[in-house]
């Protein structure tokens, strides 16, 4: 799903210096779509960007990490190449 599509459906948005996490309701619960656009030197994601990481489902839209914390968690847990390489 592109950033533009996800932004329209987001029930919650987490923003920090690393990027954005758009929380959406989907099949089975809530999902966070992480767009780490600062890694590319951008100030905002392009409308056609696809997420770098997806987390979920969760029963509520609460409890998802901020983008900076999520990127750190991914690296700490061995996901050194978590950035979507299809971009």
N, CA, C and O of each residue as an XYZ file, in Angstrom:
348
protein
N       0.845     -1.174      0.000
C       0.000      0.000      0.000
C       0.891      1.238      0.000
O       1.866      1.307      0.748
N       0.562      2.191     -0.822
C       1.371      3.403     -0.910
C       1.103      4.308      0.295
O       0.104      4.159      0.999
N       2.017      5.242      0.506
C       1.859      6.203      1.594
C       0.559      6.992      1.423
O      -0.183      7.191      2.385
N       0.295      7.429      0.223
C      -0.903      8.217     -0.050
C      -2.179      7.457      0.328
O      -3.085      8.031      0.932
N      -2.250      6.180     -0.024
C      -3.409      5.352      0.311
C      -3.515      5.134      1.819
O      -4.596      5.244      2.398
N      -2.380      4.825      2.445
C      -2.374      4.553      3.879
C      -2.717      5.802      4.686
O      -3.417      5.719      5.695
N      -2.228      6.952      4.246
C      -2.491      8.200      4.965
C      -3.992      8.485      5.028
O      -4.489      8.974      6.043
N      -4.700      8.188      3.968
C      -6.150      8.416      3.920
C      -6.907      7.510      4.892
O      -7.970      7.883      5.389
N      -6.366      6.332      5.162
C      -7.047      5.345      6.017
C      -6.543      5.329      7.452
O      -7.096      4.616      8.289
N      -5.504      6.102      7.753
C      -4.859      6.058      9.071
C      -5.811      6.490     10.185
O      -6.506      7.499     10.077
N      -5.821      5.696     11.257
C      -6.584      6.053     12.443
C      -5.678      6.712     13.480
O      -6.157      7.309     14.444
N      -4.365      6.599     13.272
C      -3.375      7.189     14.165
C      -2.093      7.367     13.373
O      -1.770      6.544     12.516
N      -1.353      8.445     13.656
C      -0.086      8.719     12.977
C       0.977      8.987     14.034
O       0.791      9.825     14.916
N       2.101      8.261     13.935
C       3.244      8.478     14.818
C       4.350      9.091     13.964
O       4.747      8.516     12.950
N       4.850     10.261     14.375
C       5.841     10.987     13.583
C       7.013     11.354     14.476
O       6.828     11.781     15.615
N       8.221     11.187     13.953
C       9.422     11.676     14.630
C      10.502     11.921     13.584
O      10.209     11.926     12.388
N      11.722     12.120     14.005
C      12.808     12.452     13.099
C      13.217     11.343     12.150
O      13.955     11.600     11.198
N      12.769     10.130     12.373
C      13.120      8.999     11.517
C      12.112      8.806     10.386
O      12.481      8.404      9.282
N      10.848      9.090     10.663
C       9.821      8.865      9.653
C       8.431      8.920     10.240
O       8.161      9.660     11.186
N       7.558      8.122      9.659
C       6.166      8.069     10.116
C       5.702      6.629     10.214
O       6.130      5.755      9.461
N       4.809      6.415     11.172
C       4.108      5.143     11.282
C       2.631      5.462     11.147
O       2.078      6.211     11.952
N       2.001      4.906     10.151
C       0.572      5.095      9.950
C      -0.142      3.850     10.455
O       0.117      2.744      9.979
N      -1.028      4.027     11.406
C      -1.752      2.900     12.002
C      -3.108      2.804     11.316
O      -3.875      3.766     11.263
N      -3.378      1.604     10.789
C      -4.616      1.359     10.053
C      -5.343      0.163     10.645
O      -4.727     -0.728     11.230
N      -6.650      0.156     10.488
C      -7.431     -1.011     10.879
C      -7.583     -1.897      9.658
O      -7.951     -1.430      8.580
N      -7.295     -3.182      9.834
C      -7.385     -4.122      8.731
C      -7.903     -5.456      9.217
O      -8.432     -5.572     10.323
N      -7.745     -6.450      8.385
C      -8.213     -7.788      8.724
C      -7.479     -8.303      9.954
O      -6.253     -8.418      9.940
N      -8.198     -8.608     10.991
C      -7.604     -9.169     12.194
C      -7.148     -8.155     13.222
O      -6.681     -8.553     14.289
N      -7.261     -6.854     12.951
C      -6.856     -5.865     13.941
C      -6.207     -4.639     13.331
O      -6.542     -4.220     12.223
N      -5.269     -4.073     14.079
C      -4.598     -2.842     13.660
C      -3.157     -3.133     13.251
O      -2.490     -3.991     13.829
N      -2.699     -2.406     12.253
C      -1.349     -2.562     11.705
C      -0.667     -1.205     11.646
O      -1.314     -0.186     11.402
N       0.643     -1.195     11.870
C       1.429      0.027     11.700
C       2.300     -0.147     10.462
O       3.045     -1.120     10.345
N       2.198      0.797      9.551
C       3.030      0.815      8.346
C       4.096      1.875      8.563
O       3.787      3.059      8.700
N       5.352      1.445      8.593
C       6.469      2.341      8.896
C       7.132      2.809      7.606
O       7.498      2.008      6.746
N       7.275      4.122      7.495
C       7.948      4.762      6.359
C       9.147      5.508      6.929
O       8.985      6.567      7.536
N      10.355      4.966      6.739
C      11.589      5.545      7.274
C      12.235      6.470      6.238
O      13.343      6.199      5.775
N      11.560      7.543      5.878
C      12.024      8.402      4.787
C      13.269      9.204      5.126
O      13.982      9.614      4.211
N      13.563      9.448      6.393
C      14.774     10.191      6.761
C      16.044      9.429      6.384
O      17.093     10.041      6.182
N      15.960      8.117      6.289
C      17.120      7.331      5.868
C      17.541      7.678      4.453
O      18.682      7.441      4.056
N      16.603      8.247      3.689
C      16.889      8.633      2.307
C      17.170     10.123      2.191
O      17.315     10.640      1.083
N      17.250     10.826      3.329
C      17.508     12.249      3.321
C      16.297     13.087      2.942
O      16.443     14.248      2.561
N      15.107     12.515      3.042
C      13.882     13.228      2.682
C      13.231     13.845      3.918
O      13.451     13.385      5.038
N      12.437     14.878      3.710
C      11.695     15.505      4.802
C      10.288     14.938      4.932
O       9.627     15.133      5.952
N       9.838     14.246      3.915
C       8.515     13.616      3.911
C       8.539     12.484      2.887
O       9.316     12.531      1.934
N       7.705     11.479      3.071
C       7.660     10.389      2.095
C       6.977     10.833      0.801
O       6.096     11.693      0.818
N       7.382     10.254     -0.293
C       6.700     10.471     -1.559
C       5.341      9.775     -1.499
O       5.219      8.744     -0.837
N       4.332     10.300     -2.160
C       2.998      9.687     -2.114
C       2.987      8.228     -2.561
O       2.159      7.454     -2.082
N       3.882      7.831     -3.464
C       3.890      6.468     -3.990
C       4.804      5.514     -3.225
O       4.937      4.352     -3.610
N       5.442      5.989     -2.136
C       6.332      5.124     -1.348
C       5.555      3.970     -0.733
O       4.399      4.118     -0.336
N       6.211      2.823     -0.662
C       5.650      1.676      0.041
C       6.335      1.571      1.400
O       7.442      2.085      1.567
N       5.704      0.918      2.375
C       6.292      0.891      3.713
C       7.597      0.097      3.758
O       7.800     -0.869      3.023
N       8.477      0.556      4.667
C       9.720     -0.165      4.912
C       9.498     -1.331      5.862
O      10.247     -2.308      5.825
N       8.496     -1.247      6.698
C       8.220     -2.289      7.684
C       6.753     -2.234      8.063
O       6.173     -1.152      8.148
N       6.145     -3.395      8.292
C       4.749     -3.477      8.731
C       4.716     -4.306     10.000
O       5.341     -5.364     10.080
N       3.989     -3.823     10.982
C       3.850     -4.538     12.245
C       2.371     -4.736     12.544
O       1.561     -3.843     12.295
N       2.018     -5.893     13.072
C       0.637     -6.154     13.452
C       0.236     -7.552     13.067
O       1.054     -8.275     12.497
N      -0.949     -7.960     13.339
C      -2.042     -7.180     13.897
C      -1.979     -7.099     15.417
O      -1.395     -7.949     16.089
N      -2.603     -6.044     15.929
C      -2.804     -5.840     17.362
C      -4.291     -5.575     17.579
O      -4.981     -5.132     16.661
N      -4.783     -5.840     18.776
C      -6.216     -5.657     19.021
C      -6.653     -4.189     19.092
O      -7.824     -3.885     18.864
N      -5.732     -3.285     19.402
C      -6.055     -1.854     19.484
C      -4.985     -1.066     18.729
O      -3.926     -1.611     18.417
N      -5.246      0.206     18.432
C      -4.246      1.011     17.745
C      -3.134      1.512     18.666
O      -2.235      2.221     18.213
N      -3.183      1.160     19.932
C      -2.185      1.600     20.904
C      -1.018      0.607     20.973
O      -1.159     -0.557     20.597
N       0.117      1.075     21.453
C       1.243      0.197     21.715
C       2.253      0.056     20.592
O       3.250     -0.646     20.759
N       2.031      0.694     19.461
C       3.022      0.652     18.393
C       4.144      1.625     18.732
O       3.905      2.672     19.334
N       5.371      1.277     18.343
C       6.528      2.118     18.620
C       6.580      3.320     17.676
O       6.092      3.264     16.548
N       7.181      4.404     18.164
C       7.503      5.522     17.286
C       8.520      5.038     16.261
O       9.255      4.089     16.536
N       8.585      5.667     15.081
C       9.496      5.194     14.032
C      10.957      5.052     14.484
O      11.601      4.058     14.149
N      11.484      6.008     15.225
C      12.874      5.922     15.680
C      13.077      4.707     16.574
O      14.052      3.973     16.419
N      12.158      4.496     17.507
C      12.250      3.338     18.409
C      12.103      2.026     17.645
O      12.773      1.043     17.964
N      11.234      2.006     16.642
C      11.044      0.790     15.840
C      12.302      0.472     15.042
O      12.707     -0.689     14.972
N      12.928      1.485     14.439
C      14.161      1.259     13.677
C      15.252      0.714     14.590
O      15.989     -0.195     14.207
N      15.357      1.270     15.807
C      16.339      0.758     16.776
C      16.052     -0.672     17.175
O      16.970     -1.486     17.273
N      14.784     -0.990     17.407
C      14.396     -2.352     17.771
C      14.746     -3.324     16.645
O      15.257     -4.415     16.896
N      14.472     -2.926     15.415
C      14.779     -3.792     14.271
C      16.272     -4.094     14.206
O      16.667     -5.243     14.013
N      17.095     -3.069     14.365
C      18.549     -3.270     14.318
C      19.038     -4.137     15.474
O      19.895     -5.001     15.285
N      18.496     -3.910     16.670
C      18.883     -4.699     17.840
C      18.512     -6.169     17.692
O      19.144     -7.035     18.298
N      17.505     -6.447     16.902
C      17.030     -7.812     16.728
C      17.473     -8.448     15.416
O      16.879     -9.421     14.950
N      18.526     -7.886     14.829
C      19.143     -8.518     13.669
C      18.581     -8.140     12.321
O      18.995     -8.702     11.306
N      17.655     -7.209     12.278
C      17.095     -6.777     10.995
C      17.900     -5.597     10.469
O      17.430     -4.459     10.464
N      19.114     -5.884     10.029
C      19.988     -4.804      9.588
C      19.611     -4.282      8.215
O      20.009     -3.177      7.846
N      18.857     -5.047      7.456
C      18.437     -4.612      6.129
C      16.919     -4.483      6.064
O      16.280     -4.996      5.145
N      16.350     -3.790      7.050
C      14.899     -3.691      7.130
C      14.334     -2.710      6.115
O      13.125     -2.720      5.883
N      15.140     -1.875      5.510
C      14.630     -0.915      4.560
C      14.180     -1.652      3.308
O      14.907     -2.490      2.774
N      12.996     -1.340      2.852
C      12.388     -1.997      1.699
C      13.285     -1.797      0.469
O      13.353     -0.697     -0.079
N      13.957     -2.840      0.048
C      14.899     -2.742     -1.064
C      14.231     -2.687     -2.422
O      14.907     -2.499     -3.434
N      12.914     -2.847     -2.466
C      12.222     -2.789     -3.755
C      11.977     -1.346     -4.205
O      11.464     -1.106     -5.298
N      12.348     -0.395     -3.355
C      12.128      1.021     -3.706
C      13.113      1.496     -4.730
O      13.070      2.658     -5.135
